[in-house]
Amino acid sequence: MPSAVRPRSPSPVRASKKVKPDATSSIQLPAGAERAALHESYNAETPYKHIVVPGLLSDELLEAVVQETTTYGVRGEEGSIPGWGWEPKETDIYKIQQTPDLTSLDPEHLPEESLAALPDVTRLKESLYSQEFRDFVRDVTGCGPLSGKKTDCSVGLYTQGSHLLLHDDSISTRVISYILYLPNSPLDAPESDLTKVADNGKFSKGWDPKWGGSLELFPVENGEERGLPGPKAVKSIPVKWGQIIFFQVQPGRSYHSVEEVIVGDNRKRLGVSGWFHRPIEGEEGFGAYNDEKTRQATLSSLAQITSAPTLPIVPYTADPPAGLSSAHVKFLSPFIAPSYLTTQTLEKLAGQFVPESQIVLHNFLHPELADKIKGETEAADKRDYGESKLIPAQGCGEGDGWELQGPSSKHRYVSLTGPSQSTPALQTVMDKLLPSEAFRAWLSVVSSLAPTGHRSEARRFRRGLDYTLAAGEDRAGEVRLDAYLGLTWWGDVQSGSDEEEALFEHGGWECYLAAPDENEDPETYQSELAKRAAKANEEAGEDDVPKEEAEAKVDEAKEAEPEASASKTSAAEKAKDVSISMGGVELEFDPDQFSDGDFDTDSEGGDDGEPLLTLPVGWNKLLLVLRDPGVMRFVKYLSAAAPGSRWDVGGEWEVGMLEEDDDEEDVEEDKKEA
């Protein structure tokens, strides 16, 4: 992260006396036959039209911009440029540091002192959106008119751990996406054949592809013109100093992501990225485009992640069991720890779950079965990763019953779909325990609900590759009972400890959040949970199940658990008082994005109690959550720096209300009359 202390900037008086360079003086654009050749190359590229062009802007300007970024500081902190600076951001889809939009480089938005300290990035913005540069973009891409008034770009800083998952950029009036690369390293960083000292002598410029950060392009499944993206990138464009990548924004087609940066040494994948928009009213070419609003709404990656789940619900063929029978307990005994099969423990678990709608059960599996699964999963990771610290190949972990799952606009991981020689114990949980009538009865007893159908799978999230994006049932849908058993071998740490808190640094945490607005871009919307993910659950506390008897409790991770709202104030009022940090970084959110139901158990305004929550990777922990319609969940991208894969098995259950027997109703009536 850049230092919050910066060198003293020139005074406004001195700066105002400098001659402002002409923005176009830094532009070096090809013409004639060379420009025509670029247009042909653009049209011929796959998996969709794009072009990589070096040398369009002078090194003098680009090096000045890089040097200027060292003065930014962290926005709002002491020593930063007033109203400016780096803003650490993390959501389900990205982790990055970013400046405010360069549109704010204007006296209406920033004080004179700040503008005087930012002459080079201002000149860069003016160069990119000049008529000359926009004409070049039109000639190369063949697009229609582009706005010179609607600027939309920012400076982005990717350091170790930063990433941007798959999306298509489709939102609003965007026409052309672009990325300008300015990778740099301090002069004292380890030497590399792919870096060289900048002309100004103040840093090294260049980048090694093995450091990550490449732009990955994804095809549409089945070779269609538009549709869902495939799970694997088919092209990787490495970062190179001074080059600009252009591509047309196409809903349901222009899928891309930014690979995680895995190098340290204070190396920076710096860049300026943004979009050229359609002309606004009053500009030449206004109204020249067809909106295709319906197609965009259907095919954009935001619409895809909120669409129906990939796996269908499998209905049960028999009526719900009437309680947990001795036969059920006998069947469950090899799978579930004995403490979770006693009548006393089950009553206490139900007493906790019903009012809270969520619970975490530690040491859930029988110890013998748990030990076998730990050995299997750890061995699989050692086999597939070895000693390498690089991002693994996209096909890592496939085979032996494990199959890659997409579409990558919603999720990417490998799941167990066939017989496995390497993970047989894990497979027994998936194939025998979860679909059984006995487990159905156990869920019914704990939740006081009647499971009527389910979908489940065993998942492996490979480090440096896998994730799920925020998704859930439609707001008009039904409640779901989620049951996920965390089986990540390297997550076997003491609950509530510093070691558990440190697990968040590797990603892979599971989150529940409110659904985004319809017009929010998955690249830019900040998920509700990521914004308040680390708020402690003050009301949960220790559960009252004795550890020696049940070893179960509602988690209390210091900054990782949710807070249940106990008041009837509006969500916006509640949000004003929420201060969230994830991995030591305070996250921002807009209180106006909240609705009154976001903090409530009952989305229609019932009793408060059900919080949104987040949990780190864990070992042998069962998470049960009753999820309301509209509530979404995701598993954060797992960093390449993680010790191994994130493993889990579980799914979601359709549920109904339990019906009381007539005899039980008569007894209750007799009690009331007495």
Legacy VTK file of the C-alpha trace (Angstrom):
# vtk DataFile Version 3.0
C-alpha trace
ASCII
DATASET POLYDATA
POINTS 674 float
0.000 0.000 0.000
1.394 3.439 -0.841
2.641 5.536 2.029
0.215 7.978 3.577
3.019 10.551 3.871
3.873 12.454 0.721
6.460 15.073 -0.240
5.304 18.653 0.090
3.460 19.673 -3.071
4.096 22.951 -4.893
2.133 25.903 -3.584
-0.929 26.948 -5.593
0.722 30.245 -6.396
3.807 28.661 -7.944
1.774 26.060 -9.785
-0.497 28.671 -11.316
2.494 30.388 -12.914
3.567 27.244 -14.768
2.694 26.947 -18.425
0.163 24.148 -18.794
1.293 21.669 -21.467
-1.043 20.991 -24.353
-2.827 17.671 -23.702
-2.317 16.536 -27.286
1.432 17.144 -27.142
1.863 13.805 -25.350
-0.194 11.815 -27.868
1.686 9.695 -30.436
-0.964 8.183 -32.683
-0.371 6.066 -35.809
-2.064 7.180 -38.994
-2.851 6.024 -42.499
-1.975 2.424 -43.337
-0.766 1.675 -39.808
-4.082 2.754 -38.341
-5.963 0.688 -40.921
-3.834 -2.347 -40.036
-4.760 -1.915 -36.379
-8.437 -1.931 -37.367
-7.977 -5.211 -39.249
-6.159 -6.764 -36.287
-8.902 -5.608 -33.934
-11.592 -7.302 -36.028
-9.611 -10.546 -36.281
-8.937 -11.049 -32.561
-10.650 -13.698 -30.464
-12.560 -14.548 -28.281
-13.982 -11.101 -29.068
-12.636 -8.011 -30.798
-9.804 -6.283 -28.960
-6.470 -4.646 -29.649
-3.259 -4.054 -27.696
-1.403 -0.905 -28.770
1.898 0.322 -27.259
3.435 3.776 -27.418
0.310 5.919 -27.841
1.344 8.266 -25.030
4.796 9.671 -24.344
7.000 8.121 -21.684
7.598 11.615 -20.323
3.907 11.899 -19.408
3.536 8.321 -18.181
6.608 8.448 -15.958
5.421 11.765 -14.539
2.048 10.220 -13.725
3.712 7.296 -11.921
5.883 9.611 -9.882
2.867 11.771 -9.060
0.977 8.749 -7.668
3.605 8.429 -4.918
2.293 11.704 -3.458
-1.358 10.634 -3.219
-1.454 9.066 0.222
-4.535 7.258 1.510
-7.628 9.341 0.964
-8.759 11.111 4.116
-5.637 10.282 6.092
-3.030 12.740 7.285
-0.594 13.710 4.551
-2.897 12.847 1.645
-3.943 15.289 -1.039
-7.231 16.883 0.131
-10.173 15.094 -1.490
-7.856 12.680 -3.275
-5.832 9.544 -2.657
-5.931 5.774 -2.655
-9.113 4.075 -1.495
-8.729 0.385 -0.520
-11.782 -1.507 -1.803
-12.829 -5.109 -1.411
-16.056 -6.819 -2.469
-17.091 -10.235 -3.734
-15.618 -9.436 -7.153
-12.452 -7.443 -6.494
-9.706 -6.344 -4.141
-7.942 -3.195 -5.273
-6.823 0.315 -4.389
-8.329 3.043 -6.515
-8.481 6.817 -6.806
-11.693 8.787 -7.174
-12.945 9.114 -10.740
-10.742 11.438 -12.770
-13.897 13.408 -13.565
-13.342 15.029 -10.167
-10.162 16.706 -11.442
-12.129 19.921 -11.726
-12.489 23.100 -9.606
-16.096 22.115 -8.884
-14.933 18.981 -7.077
-11.418 19.578 -5.716
-9.735 22.581 -4.073
-7.103 24.529 -5.957
-4.366 23.085 -3.769
-5.290 19.536 -4.813
-5.572 20.351 -8.515
-2.163 22.031 -8.358
-0.712 18.802 -6.948
-2.209 16.662 -9.766
-1.118 18.257 -13.059
0.161 15.073 -14.704
-2.846 12.824 -14.163
-5.013 15.765 -15.272
-3.015 16.001 -18.478
-3.356 12.248 -18.989
-7.148 12.417 -18.623
-7.361 15.292 -21.095
-5.183 13.387 -23.557
-7.322 10.237 -23.373
-10.594 12.086 -23.931
-9.304 14.571 -26.506
-10.996 14.664 -29.912
-7.804 13.406 -31.528
-7.578 10.357 -29.292
-11.298 9.554 -29.565
-11.080 9.715 -33.350
-8.239 7.204 -33.202
-10.312 4.861 -31.017
-13.230 5.099 -33.452
-11.024 4.371 -36.438
-9.442 1.312 -34.809
-12.577 -0.201 -33.265
-15.133 0.892 -35.847
-17.487 2.092 -33.101
-19.855 5.055 -33.364
-19.429 8.535 -31.872
-17.830 8.823 -28.421
-18.487 11.433 -25.772
-15.808 13.971 -24.960
-17.719 15.338 -21.975
-18.577 12.143 -20.126
-15.246 10.936 -18.767
-15.201 7.720 -16.759
-11.847 6.469 -15.487
-9.652 6.116 -12.423
-6.133 5.143 -11.436
-6.030 1.586 -10.115
-3.317 0.040 -8.000
-2.944 -3.739 -7.831
-0.460 -4.964 -5.239
0.070 -8.431 -3.780
-3.328 -10.116 -3.357
-5.253 -7.704 -5.598
-7.592 -9.183 -8.227
-10.697 -8.538 -10.313
-12.985 -11.452 -11.147
-14.924 -12.080 -14.333
-17.432 -9.483 -15.591
-18.419 -7.964 -18.940
-18.369 -4.183 -18.146
-21.914 -3.900 -19.476
-23.701 -1.038 -17.768
-25.100 2.358 -18.650
-23.814 3.967 -21.875
-20.357 2.403 -22.060
-19.100 1.699 -25.572
-15.346 1.000 -25.383
-13.312 -0.248 -22.420
-9.624 0.579 -22.115
-6.719 -0.200 -19.792
-3.417 1.701 -19.769
-0.600 -0.157 -18.000
2.025 1.620 -15.887
3.697 -1.229 -13.922
6.594 -0.164 -11.759
8.893 -1.259 -8.955
11.163 0.551 -6.499
14.801 0.764 -7.481
15.794 -1.516 -4.595
13.457 -4.351 -5.687
15.127 -7.612 -6.804
16.442 -7.404 -10.342
14.406 -8.746 -13.260
15.223 -9.060 -16.942
11.775 -7.607 -17.700
12.213 -4.304 -15.866
14.443 -1.313 -16.546
15.110 1.980 -14.846
12.768 4.748 -15.961
14.178 7.690 -17.875
13.602 9.905 -14.851
15.733 7.525 -12.775
13.222 7.314 -9.924
11.788 3.817 -10.359
11.950 0.721 -12.546
9.268 0.104 -15.138
8.121 -3.216 -16.557
6.525 -6.430 -15.350
7.113 -10.190 -15.344
4.010 -12.224 -16.321
4.753 -14.752 -13.560
3.940 -11.994 -11.054
0.272 -12.250 -12.049
-2.021 -9.383 -12.983
-2.568 -10.437 -16.598
-5.851 -9.586 -18.328
-7.759 -12.818 -19.005
-10.351 -13.066 -21.780
-13.135 -15.649 -21.670
-15.188 -17.140 -24.506
-18.943 -17.590 -24.631
-19.998 -21.171 -23.896
-20.664 -23.393 -26.885
-19.247 -20.828 -29.313
-22.396 -18.686 -29.275
-22.359 -14.993 -30.189
-23.686 -14.018 -26.768
-24.459 -16.023 -23.672
-22.840 -17.427 -20.561
-19.028 -17.425 -20.276
-16.932 -20.546 -20.269
-15.120 -21.492 -17.038
-11.613 -21.121 -18.493
-9.869 -18.118 -19.995
-8.682 -18.689 -23.550
-6.355 -15.713 -23.768
-4.042 -14.031 -21.293
-2.637 -10.593 -22.081
0.420 -9.849 -19.938
1.060 -6.455 -18.393
3.528 -4.303 -20.336
4.627 -0.757 -19.735
2.812 1.915 -21.749
0.491 -0.362 -23.699
-3.261 0.241 -23.943
-5.881 -2.446 -24.473
-9.189 -1.532 -26.141
-12.315 -3.652 -26.549
-15.976 -3.023 -27.204
-18.381 -3.432 -24.291
-20.755 -6.212 -25.322
-23.289 -7.596 -22.843
-23.023 -11.340 -22.666
-19.751 -11.398 -24.599
-16.912 -9.086 -23.441
-15.988 -11.281 -20.475
-12.665 -10.585 -18.810
-10.891 -10.688 -15.451
-7.620 -9.574 -13.883
-5.436 -12.341 -12.530
-4.334 -11.997 -8.908
-1.046 -10.173 -8.341
1.134 -12.582 -6.385
4.424 -10.675 -6.172
5.484 -8.547 -3.226
8.645 -6.428 -3.028
6.449 -3.289 -3.273
5.939 -3.925 -6.987
2.861 -2.170 -8.357
0.587 -3.145 -11.212
-0.442 0.458 -11.719
-2.823 1.461 -14.462
-5.538 3.776 -15.657
-8.741 2.080 -16.723
-12.081 3.383 -17.856
-14.631 3.657 -20.610
-15.588 5.807 -23.540
-19.323 6.489 -23.471
-21.989 7.340 -25.982
-22.377 11.063 -26.620
-24.593 12.855 -24.133
-27.357 15.256 -25.107
-25.913 18.271 -26.864
-22.933 16.390 -28.309
-22.593 15.337 -31.926
-23.817 11.771 -32.397
-26.273 11.811 -29.503
-28.979 9.181 -30.098
-26.934 7.275 -32.705
-26.969 3.995 -30.732
-29.673 1.367 -30.205
-30.096 0.768 -26.495
-30.831 -2.970 -26.535
-31.890 -2.520 -22.916
-33.722 -5.812 -22.779
-30.776 -7.766 -24.134
-28.366 -6.044 -21.783
-30.570 -6.724 -18.777
-30.787 -10.381 -19.754
-27.181 -11.048 -20.630
-25.040 -8.763 -18.496
-23.012 -10.558 -15.852
-24.959 -8.878 -13.038
-28.179 -10.401 -14.345
-26.470 -13.782 -14.593
-25.281 -13.876 -11.002
-28.787 -13.132 -9.749
-30.443 -15.690 -12.006
-31.572 -19.191 -11.062
-29.000 -21.592 -9.547
-27.243 -24.071 -11.818
-28.151 -27.186 -9.824
-31.833 -28.170 -9.640
-33.671 -28.926 -6.420
-34.183 -32.681 -5.955
-37.519 -33.293 -4.215
-37.855 -35.966 -1.563
-40.244 -38.760 -2.527
-41.509 -39.475 0.992
-43.236 -37.310 3.582
-40.994 -35.619 6.161
-39.915 -37.981 8.977
-41.754 -37.641 12.268
-38.737 -36.859 14.434
-35.369 -38.573 14.751
-35.827 -42.303 15.253
-33.397 -44.798 16.736
-32.832 -46.136 13.205
-31.897 -42.641 12.084
-29.440 -42.270 14.945
-27.859 -45.631 14.105
-27.400 -44.565 10.476
-25.918 -41.180 11.450
-23.535 -42.539 14.104
-20.590 -43.244 11.727
-20.939 -39.754 10.238
-21.867 -37.290 12.989
-20.099 -36.757 16.334
-21.990 -38.527 19.150
-22.576 -35.268 21.042
-24.831 -34.009 18.221
-27.099 -37.056 18.401
-28.265 -36.802 22.006
-31.763 -35.585 22.828
-30.475 -32.939 25.236
-28.063 -31.442 22.713
-30.623 -31.461 19.893
-33.119 -29.618 22.061
-30.545 -26.957 22.894
-29.498 -26.574 19.257
-33.113 -26.114 18.207
-33.563 -23.601 20.997
-30.679 -21.564 19.595
-31.402 -21.911 15.906
-35.103 -21.056 15.877
-34.737 -17.479 17.238
-31.340 -16.745 15.628
-31.853 -18.441 12.230
-28.171 -19.325 12.119
-25.715 -21.457 14.062
-22.204 -22.867 13.676
-21.544 -26.370 14.969
-17.909 -27.209 15.706
-16.375 -30.689 15.386
-19.476 -31.877 13.575
-18.225 -35.052 11.918
-17.312 -38.195 13.786
-13.583 -37.918 14.672
-12.566 -41.011 12.698
-14.293 -39.808 9.547
-12.945 -36.288 10.011
-9.372 -37.572 10.283
-9.742 -39.525 7.051
-11.089 -36.499 5.171
-8.329 -34.261 6.493
-5.713 -36.687 5.255
-7.367 -36.991 1.830
-7.735 -33.262 1.203
-4.288 -32.311 2.451
-2.724 -35.007 0.258
-4.674 -33.783 -2.778
-3.388 -30.254 -2.248
0.208 -31.383 -1.885
-0.143 -33.479 -5.033
-1.611 -30.648 -7.135
0.339 -27.643 -5.807
3.653 -29.100 -4.710
6.023 -26.393 -3.535
4.954 -23.870 -6.168
3.761 -20.421 -5.061
2.552 -19.483 -8.546
-1.050 -19.431 -9.723
-1.885 -23.013 -10.735
-3.015 -24.066 -14.197
-6.737 -23.689 -14.906
-7.117 -27.473 -15.138
-5.620 -28.097 -11.706
-7.644 -30.564 -9.639
-9.791 -31.863 -12.493
-10.230 -35.599 -12.897
-10.732 -38.504 -10.501
-14.400 -37.588 -10.169
-13.803 -33.833 -9.801
-15.248 -31.634 -12.556
-14.874 -27.907 -13.249
-18.073 -25.940 -12.659
-19.241 -22.649 -14.177
-20.420 -20.351 -15.602
-17.620 -18.148 -14.337
-19.955 -15.142 -14.244
-21.527 -16.887 -11.225
-18.883 -19.215 -9.844
-15.844 -21.326 -10.565
-14.675 -24.351 -8.591
-14.368 -28.107 -9.028
-17.056 -30.371 -7.603
-17.315 -34.083 -7.004
-19.528 -35.586 -9.707
-18.256 -39.171 -9.975
-16.324 -41.892 -8.162
-13.093 -40.662 -6.585
-10.077 -42.769 -5.722
-8.357 -39.968 -3.811
-11.257 -38.657 -1.699
-13.497 -41.642 -0.814
-14.241 -40.520 2.759
-15.367 -37.099 1.558
-17.489 -38.814 -1.062
-19.372 -40.807 1.575
-20.529 -37.543 3.182
-21.708 -36.289 -0.182
-23.301 -39.477 -1.495
-24.589 -41.140 1.679
-25.038 -38.617 4.487
-26.518 -35.531 2.822
-29.249 -37.187 0.714
-30.293 -39.595 3.461
-33.655 -39.574 5.214
-31.750 -39.709 8.499
-29.946 -36.419 7.835
-33.236 -34.950 6.631
-34.764 -35.897 9.976
-31.769 -34.442 11.849
-32.124 -31.124 9.994
-35.813 -31.113 10.758
-35.240 -31.559 14.485
-32.580 -28.816 14.677
-34.399 -26.297 12.463
-38.009 -27.132 13.459
-38.749 -27.150 9.715
-39.731 -29.849 7.223
-37.147 -30.311 4.408
-38.990 -31.094 1.150
-36.165 -31.022 -1.393
-32.440 -30.308 -1.670
-29.460 -29.646 -3.902
-25.984 -30.405 -2.604
-22.424 -30.832 -3.770
-18.863 -31.293 -2.559
-16.731 -28.333 -3.620
-13.049 -27.622 -3.884
-11.992 -24.001 -4.315
-8.503 -24.055 -5.762
-6.178 -21.326 -4.571
-5.541 -18.574 -7.106
-8.529 -19.643 -9.216
-11.912 -20.125 -7.579
-14.817 -18.230 -6.049
-18.549 -17.725 -6.141
-20.170 -14.352 -6.794
-23.117 -13.022 -4.860
-26.223 -15.008 -5.784
-29.447 -16.162 -4.191
-33.144 -16.664 -4.606
-35.394 -14.005 -6.093
-36.962 -11.595 -3.621
-40.316 -13.172 -4.431
-38.982 -16.693 -3.842
-39.037 -18.986 -0.833
-36.823 -19.279 2.220
-33.980 -21.786 2.031
-32.157 -23.726 4.709
-28.426 -23.674 3.947
-26.185 -26.353 5.453
-22.483 -26.173 4.576
-19.790 -28.246 6.263
-16.375 -26.561 6.114
-13.623 -29.135 5.570
-10.571 -26.966 4.929
-7.687 -28.793 6.581
-5.559 -25.677 7.108
-8.486 -23.924 8.810
-8.153 -26.139 11.890
-7.408 -23.335 14.377
-8.931 -22.281 17.682
-12.174 -20.354 17.309
-11.900 -16.670 18.202
-8.095 -16.735 18.108
-5.699 -14.485 16.221
-5.000 -17.468 13.980
-8.663 -17.611 12.972
-8.699 -13.878 12.264
-5.615 -14.310 10.066
-7.511 -16.816 7.897
-9.450 -13.926 6.360
-6.266 -12.712 4.673
-6.349 -15.720 2.342
-9.922 -15.146 1.169
-12.328 -18.046 0.899
-14.612 -16.533 3.532
-18.348 -17.143 3.197
-20.704 -14.173 3.265
-24.420 -13.436 3.325
-25.636 -10.067 2.066
-28.545 -8.108 0.699
-29.165 -8.167 -3.056
-27.756 -5.272 -5.145
-29.913 -2.788 -6.986
-30.836 -3.785 -10.539
-28.636 -1.100 -12.137
-25.492 -1.805 -10.122
-22.437 -3.100 -11.969
-20.848 -6.227 -10.455
-17.444 -4.625 -10.985
-18.292 -1.532 -9.001
-21.055 -2.311 -6.510
-19.811 -2.855 -2.994
-21.611 -5.814 -1.505
-23.528 -5.136 1.658
-21.738 -7.849 3.577
-18.264 -6.934 2.411
-19.058 -3.464 3.688
-20.005 -4.649 7.153
-18.464 -8.109 7.114
-16.348 -7.725 10.236
-19.005 -6.363 12.612
-19.038 -8.433 15.827
-22.203 -10.231 16.767
-22.776 -8.682 20.158
-25.987 -10.580 20.776
-24.768 -14.053 19.860
-22.165 -14.687 22.556
-21.394 -18.147 23.825
-24.142 -20.658 23.337
-25.415 -22.562 26.289
-24.469 -25.998 25.018
-21.680 -27.316 27.273
-18.460 -27.729 25.324
-17.753 -31.110 26.835
-21.214 -32.256 25.727
-21.831 -30.649 22.356
-18.752 -28.564 21.425
-21.097 -26.253 19.573
-21.391 -22.503 19.659
-22.317 -19.491 17.611
-18.988 -18.060 16.400
-17.543 -14.931 17.970
-14.653 -14.052 15.645
-13.444 -10.619 16.673
-14.231 -8.718 13.517
-15.708 -11.437 11.412
-19.221 -12.007 12.649
-22.445 -10.078 12.112
-24.340 -7.832 14.453
-28.014 -8.462 15.007
-30.120 -5.330 15.058
-32.406 -5.066 18.065
-34.043 -1.738 17.286
-36.846 -0.706 14.967
-34.966 2.216 13.452
-34.616 2.339 9.678
-31.807 0.485 7.949
-30.294 3.763 6.772
-30.137 4.977 10.377
-28.593 1.682 11.465
-26.063 1.830 8.648
-24.793 5.254 9.706
-23.389 3.738 12.882
-21.725 0.734 11.238
-17.946 0.829 10.901
-16.541 -2.177 9.060
-13.011 -3.425 8.528
-11.735 -6.500 6.722
-8.120 -7.479 7.185
-7.453 -4.134 8.854
-8.934 -2.124 5.982
-11.990 -0.030 6.729
-14.620 -0.509 4.041
-17.038 2.122 2.803
-20.721 1.951 1.992
-23.615 4.199 1.210
-26.353 4.121 3.909
-28.938 4.857 1.221
-28.275 1.413 -0.282
-29.854 -0.309 2.709
-33.513 -1.183 3.066
-35.399 -1.682 6.309
-35.372 -5.458 5.854
-31.605 -5.827 5.483
-31.002 -6.166 9.213
-34.182 -8.125 10.028
-35.067 -11.768 10.314
-38.382 -11.035 8.632
-37.822 -9.128 5.386
-41.355 -7.833 5.642
-40.619 -6.071 8.905
-40.934 -8.851 11.500
-38.885 -9.249 14.656
-35.243 -8.323 14.410
-32.736 -11.100 14.983
-31.356 -12.676 11.808
-28.090 -10.984 10.935
-26.113 -11.052 7.748
-22.870 -12.838 8.474
-19.422 -13.818 7.341
-17.221 -16.751 8.349
-13.600 -17.599 7.548
-12.591 -20.960 6.164
-12.971 -23.613 8.831
-12.330 -27.218 9.640
-15.177 -29.595 10.540
-17.695 -26.805 11.162
-21.309 -27.010 10.016
-22.976 -23.694 9.200
-26.779 -23.696 9.283
-28.561 -20.588 8.012
-32.223 -19.951 7.289
-31.925 -17.626 4.290
-34.738 -15.218 3.443
-35.766 -14.456 -0.168
-33.504 -11.794 -1.666
-30.610 -12.557 0.670
-27.512 -13.455 -1.319
-24.325 -15.297 -0.475
-20.848 -15.751 -1.898
-17.512 -17.399 -1.219
-14.697 -14.886 -1.584
-11.976 -15.617 -4.134
-9.286 -17.817 -2.593
-5.863 -16.208 -2.825
-2.904 -17.954 -4.410
-1.118 -17.339 -1.090
-3.488 -19.690 0.765
-1.846 -22.829 2.232
-4.197 -25.030 0.216
-7.663 -25.365 -1.279
-10.916 -24.442 0.433
-13.001 -27.616 0.806
-16.644 -27.955 1.777
-19.685 -30.153 1.290
-23.290 -29.079 1.653
-26.104 -27.313 -0.090
-29.551 -25.861 0.417
-32.889 -27.356 1.359
-36.406 -26.338 0.438
-38.359 -26.281 3.667
-41.936 -26.090 4.883
-43.544 -25.733 8.264
-43.873 -28.753 10.492
-47.456 -29.799 11.131
-48.384 -30.663 14.689
-50.139 -33.960 15.332
-53.783 -33.743 16.346
-52.921 -35.396 19.661
-50.303 -32.741 20.382
-52.786 -29.980 19.552
-55.343 -31.530 21.945
-52.750 -31.627 24.724
-51.933 -27.963 24.173
-55.641 -27.076 24.311
-56.031 -29.029 27.554
-53.082 -27.128 29.041
-54.645 -23.783 28.090
-58.037 -24.750 29.570
-56.378 -25.913 32.775
LINES 1 675
674 0 1 2 3 4 5 6 7 8 9 10 11 12 13 14 15 16 17 18 19 20 21 22 23 24 25 26 27 28 29 30 31 32 33 34 35 36 37 38 39 40 41 42 43 44 45 46 47 48 49 50 51 52 53 54 55 56 57 58 59 60 61 62 63 64 65 66 67 68 69 70 71 72 73 74 75 76 77 78 79 80 81 82 83 84 85 86 87 88 89 90 91 92 93 94 95 96 97 98 99 100 101 102 103 104 105 106 107 108 109 110 111 112 113 114 115 116 117 118 119 120 121 122 123 124 125 126 127 128 129 130 131 132 133 134 135 136 137 138 139 140 141 142 143 144 145 146 147 148 149 150 151 152 153 154 155 156 157 158 159 160 161 162 163 164 165 166 167 168 169 170 171 172 173 174 175 176 177 178 179 180 181 182 183 184 185 186 187 188 189 190 191 192 193 194 195 196 197 198 199 200 201 202 203 204 205 206 207 208 209 210 211 212 213 214 215 216 217 218 219 220 221 222 223 224 225 226 227 228 229 230 231 232 233 234 235 236 237 238 239 240 241 242 243 244 245 246 247 248 249 250 251 252 253 254 255 256 257 258 259 260 261 262 263 264 265 266 267 268 269 270 271 272 273 274 275 276 277 278 279 280 281 282 283 284 285 286 287 288 289 290 291 292 293 294 295 296 297 298 299 300 301 302 303 304 305 306 307 308 309 310 311 312 313 314 315 316 317 318 319 320 321 322 323 324 325 326 327 328 329 330 331 332 333 334 335 336 337 338 339 340 341 342 343 344 345 346 347 348 349 350 351 352 353 354 355 356 357 358 359 360 361 362 363 364 365 366 367 368 369 370 371 372 373 374 375 376 377 378 379 380 381 382 383 384 385 386 387 388 389 390 391 392 393 394 395 396 397 398 399 400 401 402 403 404 405 406 407 408 409 410 411 412 413 414 415 416 417 418 419 420 421 422 423 424 425 426 427 428 429 430 431 432 433 434 435 436 437 438 439 440 441 442 443 444 445 446 447 448 449 450 451 452 453 454 455 456 457 458 459 460 461 462 463 464 465 466 467 468 469 470 471 472 473 474 475 476 477 478 479 480 481 482 483 484 485 486 487 488 489 490 491 492 493 494 495 496 497 498 499 500 501 502 503 504 505 506 507 508 509 510 511 512 513 514 515 516 517 518 519 520 521 522 523 524 525 526 527 528 529 530 531 532 533 534 535 536 537 538 539 540 541 542 543 544 545 546 547 548 549 550 551 552 553 554 555 556 557 558 559 560 561 562 563 564 565 566 567 568 569 570 571 572 573 574 575 576 577 578 579 580 581 582 583 584 585 586 587 588 589 590 591 592 593 594 595 596 597 598 599 600 601 602 603 604 605 606 607 608 609 610 611 612 613 614 615 616 617 618 619 620 621 622 623 624 625 626 627 628 629 630 631 632 633 634 635 636 637 638 639 640 641 642 643 644 645 646 647 648 649 650 651 652 653 654 655 656 657 658 659 660 661 662 663 664 665 666 667 668 669 670 671 672 673
